[in-house]
């Protein structure tokens, strides 16, 4: 079971975007995630009439390593580790600090 999934709110632990929060847009391979508003760079693109691309300088979100982000716990307001627990015959993710189920609104 993956600790961080698409749609989770995460907080960046290291790097130039440290302490910035965002939602996971996608997982890129096994070790990287795309986080909304994190690791955004300027990319110079050539015009391409075949794809109707006008070119110029565009903002592009690059993947960040999964070890540099942690799940954000809204109850504590801090980053938190994730554990797995079986509830009613189903495996669910829980926050390690308070044992609350991840993704369930209180």
Secondary structure, 3 states (H helix, E strand, C coil): CCCCCCCCEEEECCCCCCCCEEEEEEEECCCEEEECCCCEEEEEECCECCCCECCEEEEEECCEEHHHEEEEECCCCEEECEEEEEECCEEEEEECCCCCECCCCC
